[in-house]
Structures are given as C-alpha cells and as structure tokens.
Amino acid sequence: MSPEPSPEYSDKDVTRILRRAAELQEQAGSPARSGQGASREDLKRIGGEVGIDPAFIEAAMAEGLDAGVAADHQGQSRWLGAPPQYAIERVIPGQLTPESWGTLVGMLNHHFKQSKAGKVSGGFHSWKYKHDLGSVYVSAIQTEAGAHLKLELDIDGGIVAGIVPTTIAWFATTSLLFANDALRPWLSMLLSAGALVGLGTSFRASVRSWWVKDRRRNAALFDQLASAISSSPVSALETATPVLTEVGTVDSTETLSTS
C-alpha cells in the first residue's frame, strides 16, 4: 500500500497555520523565544522553505509602508504615493562605544558620499546630511536594552520636484486641447479631466515605486549600521571613508520630526 501524499498548503494556509501556532504557544505560556518577532533573515528562511525567492521577501518587507510613517502622513502616502518623512528604528543588542559610533559615521559618509562630522552630546549621538531633495538624520543612544538607533529621512523635496513637471505637463496638455477649434468645449473639458487623471495616476505610481526602492536601499543600510554595533567594526572601517567626529552641543532644531 503506497503512503498517502503529503498535503499541500496554499500561501493563505501557511499564514493561518503560523499565526494559529503562535497563538497556541502564547496560550501555553511559552512565547516566541526571540521576544521581538522574526528577524529579516528568519523571514527569508521561512519564505525559502515554502518556495518564495528571498528577493521577493525583501521587496515585501520594503512595502510595509505604514511602518515608520506618522499617522498624519499616511493620507499623503495614499494619495501621492509616499509620505514627506519616514523613519527606521530598532534597539540593537550591544554597546554604543566611541569606536562603533565612529564606524557608523564612516559608513554613512561612505554610503551618501559625504564627509560630515558626527556629533556627540552627553550620551546622544547624531549625524545629518541635508540635500536639495530632502535630508537624512541618524541618531543613536545607549539604553538598558541596547543601542537605540534611528534613521529619519525627509523626502518631501523629491516629491515636490516630481509634482512641478507633472503640473506643467497637465497645463500644457489642457492648453493644446482648448486651443484646438475642432474640439467642442465639453469634449476639451472631458479630455482635460482624463489627462489629469492619467498624469496623476502615473505620478503616484512613479513616486510609490521610487519610495519603495528608497526604503529598500535604506533598510539595507540600516542593517549594516546595526551590524557595526552588534559585531566587530573592523570590516566596515576598511571600506568607509575617514571618520569625522565632533563633540559638542546638538542643535535640537536639526531633528526631523516624523510625528
């Protein structure tokens, strides 16, 4: 007698089973060992076991768009495709030493092609880079649970830079439509509205795609920064630009608010 074939589970079944298993374990008084959920590597490993390419797991994690976005910016994200600011933060087990902070600053300068000095005021560490399309602000502080690292990004300038040519394109299209004597006024208005919807949809899709890629790129950077705190920084220092560290008072107005 041949053995019964193993059952096949759909993606929804896998999600439901994992969720229910976690509930049963918690009810039994034995919560997940990590205490903080699954890591990025855990998710990739689980996805690989059910036949999902790790690259798509990375893409899905990057599209968790509400994470790090203030509630009052989520409306803009839905309408324009991206919020004006977002943040990535985590408490990393390990000590925030002068050496590890120097490594972080070097990695940031290397990634953004800058030579900015990091600032230290008491136990608060910060690094900032402002450019025409926004800014990047990194802060770190030692807590009892570990080093609290936060990466805040302002991307509103990039969104505005995209709105301007889109608006100009719509006005140009509308002017051509109304200047065409062969078209009736109502038809020109209808086509103008269609152009507005089409350009707006295209703009939102482009902004959203750009934001997803930006989040994915900065999430990977954040993982590298975290590894500099939780592991030896030697390899990071070998590839980083010279570190500049400035000890002084941090101007609180430089902090980007995401709330």
C-alpha positions in Angstrom: 0.0 0.0 0.0 1.5 3.3 -1.1 1.9 6.0 1.5 -0.5 8.9 1.3 0.9 12.0 -0.4 1.9 14.9 1.9 -0.8 17.7 1.9 0.0 20.8 0.0 -0.8 24.2 1.7 -1.5 27.5 0.0 0.1 30.7 1.0 -3.1 31.6 3.0 -2.9 28.3 4.7 0.7 28.8 5.7 -0.1 32.3 7.1 -3.1 31.0 9.0 -1.2 28.0 10.4 1.8 30.1 11.6 -0.5 32.7 13.2 -2.5 30.0 15.0 0.6 28.1 16.1 2.0 31.4 17.6 -1.4 31.9 19.5 -1.3 28.3 20.8 2.3 28.7 22.0 1.5 32.0 23.7 -1.6 30.5 25.4 0.6 27.7 26.7 2.7 30.3 28.4 5.7 29.8 26.1 6.0 32.9 23.9 8.4 33.0 20.9 12.0 32.8 22.1 13.1 35.9 20.3 10.6 38.1 22.2 10.7 40.6 19.3 9.2 38.6 16.4 11.0 37.3 13.4 14.1 38.9 12.0 14.7 39.7 8.3 16.8 36.5 8.0 14.1 34.5 9.7 11.5 35.7 7.2 13.8 34.9 4.2 14.5 31.5 5.6 10.8 30.7 6.1 10.0 32.1 2.7 12.7 29.9 1.1 11.2 26.8 2.8 7.9 27.4 1.2 9.4 28.2 -2.2 9.4 32.0 -2.1 12.5 33.8 -3.5 14.3 35.8 -0.8 14.4 38.8 -3.2 10.6 38.9 -3.1 10.6 38.6 0.7 12.9 41.7 0.7 10.5 43.6 -1.6 7.5 42.7 0.5 9.3 43.9 3.7 10.2 47.1 1.9 6.5 47.6 1.1 5.4 47.5 4.7 4.7 51.1 4.0 2.9 52.1 7.2 5.9 51.1 9.4 7.8 54.3 10.4 5.3 56.6 8.8 3.5 59.1 11.2 -0.3 58.7 11.2 -0.8 62.3 9.8 1.4 61.4 6.8 -0.3 58.2 5.8 -3.0 60.2 4.0 -0.4 61.8 1.7 1.1 58.3 1.2 -2.2 57.0 -0.1 -2.8 60.0 -2.4 0.6 60.9 -3.6 2.3 57.5 -3.3 4.8 58.5 -0.5 4.8 60.4 2.8 7.0 63.5 3.3 9.1 61.8 6.0 9.6 58.3 7.4 11.8 56.5 9.9 13.5 53.2 10.5 14.5 52.4 14.1 15.5 49.5 16.2 17.1 48.6 19.6 20.3 46.7 18.8 21.8 44.4 21.4 25.3 45.7 22.1 27.2 48.7 23.3 27.4 52.1 21.5 31.1 52.8 22.0 33.1 55.6 20.5 34.6 53.1 18.1 31.3 51.7 16.9 29.9 55.3 16.6 32.9 56.2 14.5 32.3 53.2 12.3 28.7 54.3 11.8 29.7 57.8 10.8 32.2 56.4 8.4 29.7 54.1 6.8 27.1 56.9 6.5 29.7 59.1 4.8 30.7 56.3 2.5 27.1 55.5 1.6 26.0 59.1 1.0 29.3 60.2 -0.4 29.8 62.8 2.2 32.4 63.9 4.8 30.0 65.1 7.6 31.1 65.1 11.2 29.1 63.1 13.7 28.1 64.9 16.9 28.1 63.7 20.4 26.4 65.5 23.3 26.5 63.5 26.5 25.2 60.1 25.5 23.3 61.4 22.4 24.9 60.8 19.0 23.7 62.3 15.8 24.6 62.7 12.1 22.8 64.8 9.5 23.0 65.3 5.8 20.8 67.8 4.0 20.4 68.0 0.2 18.1 69.6 -2.3 15.5 66.8 -2.3 15.4 66.2 1.5 17.6 65.2 4.3 18.9 62.2 6.3 19.2 62.3 10.1 20.7 59.5 12.2 20.5 59.4 16.0 21.8 56.8 18.5 21.7 56.5 22.2 22.6 53.7 24.6 19.7 52.2 26.6 19.5 49.3 29.1 18.1 47.1 26.3 20.9 48.1 23.9 21.7 50.8 21.4 18.6 52.6 20.1 19.4 53.5 16.5 17.1 55.7 14.4 17.3 56.7 10.7 15.0 59.5 9.7 14.5 60.5 6.1 12.8 63.6 4.7 11.8 63.0 1.1 9.3 65.8 0.6 11.6 67.8 -1.7 11.8 64.9 -4.1 8.0 64.6 -4.2 7.6 68.3 -4.9 10.2 68.1 -7.6 8.0 65.5 -9.3 4.8 67.4 -8.8 6.1 70.5 -10.7 6.8 68.9 -14.1 3.6 66.8 -13.8 1.6 70.0 -13.3 3.3 71.8 -16.1 2.6 68.8 -18.4 -1.1 68.9 -17.5 -1.4 72.7 -18.1 0.3 72.3 -21.5 -2.0 69.4 -22.5 -5.1 71.4 -21.4 -3.9 74.5 -23.4 -3.5 72.4 -26.5 -6.9 70.8 -26.1 -8.7 74.2 -25.7 -6.7 75.8 -28.5 -8.0 73.1 -30.9 -11.0 74.6 -32.6 -12.0 71.2 -34.0 -13.0 70.1 -30.5 -16.2 71.1 -28.7 -15.7 72.9 -25.3 -17.3 70.0 -23.4 -15.0 67.5 -25.2 -12.0 69.6 -24.4 -13.0 69.6 -20.7 -13.6 65.9 -20.7 -10.2 65.2 -22.3 -8.5 67.6 -19.9 -10.0 65.8 -17.0 -8.9 62.5 -18.4 -5.3 63.9 -18.8 -5.4 65.0 -15.2 -6.4 61.5 -14.0 -3.9 59.8 -16.2 -1.0 62.0 -15.3 -1.9 61.9 -11.6 -2.1 58.1 -11.6 1.3 57.9 -13.4 2.8 60.3 -11.0 1.6 58.4 -8.0 2.8 55.1 -9.4 6.3 56.6 -10.1 6.5 58.1 -6.6 5.5 54.9 -4.9 8.0 52.9 -6.9 10.7 55.4 -6.0 9.8 55.3 -2.4 9.7 51.5 -2.2 13.2 51.4 -3.7 14.4 54.2 -1.3 13.1 52.3 1.7 14.6 49.0 0.5 18.0 50.7 0.0 17.9 52.4 3.4 16.7 49.3 5.2 19.8 47.5 3.8 21.9 50.4 5.0 20.3 50.3 8.5 21.1 46.6 8.7 24.7 47.4 8.0 24.7 50.1 10.7 23.2 47.7 13.2 25.8 45.1 12.5 28.5 47.7 13.3 27.1 47.9 16.8 26.4 44.2 17.4 29.6 42.9 15.8 33.2 43.8 15.2 33.5 47.0 13.2 36.8 46.2 11.5 35.5 45.2 8.1 33.2 48.2 8.0 36.1 50.6 8.7 38.1 49.1 5.9 35.6 50.3 3.3 34.4 53.5 5.0 35.7 57.0 4.3 37.8 58.7 7.1 35.6 59.3 10.1 34.9 62.8 11.4 33.5 63.0 14.9 32.7 66.3 16.5 32.0 66.6 20.2 29.7 69.4 21.1 26.1 70.6 21.6 23.4 69.2 19.3 21.0 71.8 18.0 17.6 70.4 18.7 16.1 72.2 15.7 18.1 69.9 13.4 16.0 66.9 14.5 13.4 65.9 11.8 10.1 65.2 13.4 8.1 62.3 11.9 5.2 62.6 14.3 
